[in-house]
């Protein structure tokens, strides 16, 4: 089996995944830096924020000609409300997003384009992002 390349940030191993011409970083691993047992909740909480949705949508607008703006508008209008929940899988499937890739299972996880991963890392910790 081929070993997944990693980078290490503040003693946290972060897997990389080649997608098209970019190395996507594991948001799952970055979230584990904050809370090793509930990394999925950390990621979902970040994705609940209206500013996160706006950032993701802007990135997709710039980089993805197949982005589904109709679905994006619906998600953006709900973002930030108490009942709003968004998973990476739902984001990808609803909007045809390319900023994230997500796979369930043992060798799965959520990976993001570096622009997105650094934004998430900033939300986790400014210090973590700088390293």
PEZIRA-V170300 format. One record per residue. N is the residue number from 0. SS is DSSP state (H for helix, E for strand, - for the rest). PHI is phi in degrees with one decimal (999 if undefined). PSI is psi in whole degrees, -180 to 180 (NA if undefined). Layout:
n: [N | N]
ss: [SS | SS]
phi: [PHI | PHI]
psi: [PSI | PSI]
This chain:
n: [0 | 1 | 2 | 3 | 4 | 5 | 6 | 7 | 8 | 9 | 10 | 11 | 12 | 13 | 14 | 15 | 16 | 17 | 18 | 19 | 20 | 21 | 22 | 23 | 24 | 25 | 26 | 27 | 28 | 29 | 30 | 31 | 32 | 33 | 34 | 35 | 36 | 37 | 38 | 39 | 40 | 41 | 42 | 43 | 44 | 45 | 46 | 47 | 48 | 49 | 50 | 51 | 52 | 53 | 54 | 55 | 56 | 57 | 58 | 59 | 60 | 61 | 62 | 63 | 64 | 65 | 66 | 67 | 68 | 69 | 70 | 71 | 72 | 73 | 74 | 75 | 76 | 77 | 78 | 79 | 80 | 81 | 82 | 83 | 84 | 85 | 86 | 87 | 88 | 89 | 90 | 91 | 92 | 93 | 94 | 95 | 96 | 97 | 98 | 99 | 100 | 101 | 102 | 103 | 104 | 105 | 106 | 107 | 108 | 109 | 110 | 111 | 112 | 113 | 114 | 115 | 116 | 117 | 118 | 119 | 120 | 121 | 122 | 123 | 124 | 125 | 126 | 127 | 128 | 129 | 130]
ss: [- | - | - | - | - | E | E | E | E | - | - | E | E | E | E | E | E | E | E | - | - | E | E | E | E | E | H | H | H | H | H | H | H | H | - | - | - | - | H | H | H | H | H | H | H | H | H | H | - | H | H | H | H | H | H | H | H | H | H | H | H | H | H | - | - | - | - | - | H | H | H | H | H | H | H | H | H | H | - | - | - | - | - | - | - | - | - | H | H | H | H | H | H | H | H | - | - | - | - | E | E | E | E | - | - | - | - | - | E | E | E | E | - | H | H | H | H | H | H | H | H | H | H | H | - | H | H | H | H | H | -]
phi: [999 | -76.8 | -78.1 | -76.6 | -68.0 | -130.0 | -122.4 | -119.3 | -128.6 | 46.6 | 64.3 | -114.1 | -77.9 | -121.6 | -72.4 | -114.5 | -138.2 | -77.2 | -129.2 | 54.4 | -111.5 | -127.9 | -90.7 | -79.6 | -103.9 | -75.5 | -70.2 | -60.0 | -67.6 | -63.2 | -63.7 | -63.2 | -59.9 | -81.6 | -154.2 | -61.9 | -92.2 | -130.5 | -61.6 | -65.0 | -69.8 | -59.7 | -65.0 | -64.2 | -63.1 | -63.0 | -75.5 | -77.3 | -71.7 | -61.2 | -65.6 | -64.6 | -61.7 | -63.1 | -64.4 | -60.4 | -63.3 | -63.4 | -59.2 | -64.7 | -58.0 | -74.8 | -113.9 | -134.3 | -71.8 | -100.7 | -64.3 | -91.0 | -69.3 | -64.0 | -64.8 | -58.0 | -59.7 | -63.7 | -65.0 | -61.6 | -68.2 | -87.1 | -56.2 | 90.7 | -76.6 | -60.1 | -89.7 | -76.3 | -135.1 | -139.2 | -103.4 | -56.9 | -60.1 | -64.0 | -58.3 | -63.7 | -68.5 | -73.3 | -109.9 | 61.5 | -69.7 | -116.1 | -72.4 | -126.1 | -130.6 | -141.4 | -141.5 | -81.2 | 109.3 | -58.4 | -103.8 | -90.5 | 133.5 | -110.8 | -118.3 | -136.1 | -54.4 | -51.6 | -57.5 | -75.4 | -60.8 | -69.1 | -64.6 | -64.2 | -61.6 | -63.2 | -67.9 | -66.5 | -172.7 | -59.2 | -60.9 | -60.5 | -60.9 | -64.8 | -78.4]
psi: [140 | 131 | 137 | 131 | 148 | 159 | 157 | 128 | 119 | 52 | 19 | 121 | 129 | 118 | 149 | 150 | 127 | 122 | 118 | -115 | 17 | 151 | 108 | 144 | 148 | 112 | -30 | -46 | -39 | -43 | -34 | -26 | -36 | -46 | 101 | -29 | -18 | 44 | -34 | -37 | -37 | -47 | -43 | -39 | -40 | -40 | -9 | -22 | 136 | -40 | -34 | -47 | -42 | -40 | -47 | -43 | -42 | -44 | -45 | -41 | -40 | -35 | -7 | 104 | -14 | 14 | 137 | 96 | -31 | -49 | -39 | -46 | -40 | -43 | -45 | -38 | -29 | -24 | 138 | -14 | 158 | -35 | -2 | 129 | 136 | 128 | 158 | -42 | -45 | -42 | -48 | -49 | -39 | -38 | -3 | 38 | 147 | -3 | -25 | 150 | 140 | 135 | 131 | 161 | -177 | -43 | 21 | -155 | 177 | 128 | 150 | 152 | 147 | -38 | -43 | -43 | -40 | -34 | -44 | -43 | -36 | -38 | -37 | -51 | 127 | -41 | -44 | -44 | -44 | -32 | NA]
